[in-house]
Amino acid sequence: MAESENRIPKATASRLPAYLSYFKGEAEKGSVYVSSASIARDMQLSAISVRKDLALVSAPGKPRMGFELFRLIEDLEKLLGYRRYTNAVVVGAGRLGRAILCYEGFELYGIHVVAAFDNSPAQIGAIAGKPIYPMERLSEIVAREAIEKAIVAVPKESAREACDALIAAGIRAILNFAPAYLTAPDGVQIVCVDFAAMLATLGSPSSK
């Protein structure tokens, strides 16, 4: 590793998961090497930015060949911690929550979404081989399965209650898909994702 994780600029760090996804896709096509020019073209970045980013996380590319994909993937996975799998749960087993349970993309980033929780008895059961538990079992399952992260996929009016239950159970990283802005005490990270707000910004002058 060229630099330690805490020396990587935030702008570069924000691009690393996208790089990893791209490199894995190229490897699946049978590619062994990839050039900075190809990466820049496909990911709509400048070649200079690509070279600077990759110089911080992996070995230099080879002249006339480019970067070795296997090495790039290995170094990025180590840096991002994807070889240390993290268990996560979903609170809310409605349509969105069930879609999240079925989504296989989390595994690419070292995240196992192992279960969901819901207050409605009608939702209890399983989907995609993953159990859906009643909310009263949240603390038990979080402790038993060493859960570190959670996704909130409940209606707006239930978001605060769901978040508080997760924090009380020991969760310290929450991705909130409910259309409600949530805050948390120090030591707990919450990222709020508002689909409608994000869609509204697409194509607007400020997003260009």
Disulfide bonds with the S-S distance in Angstrom:
none
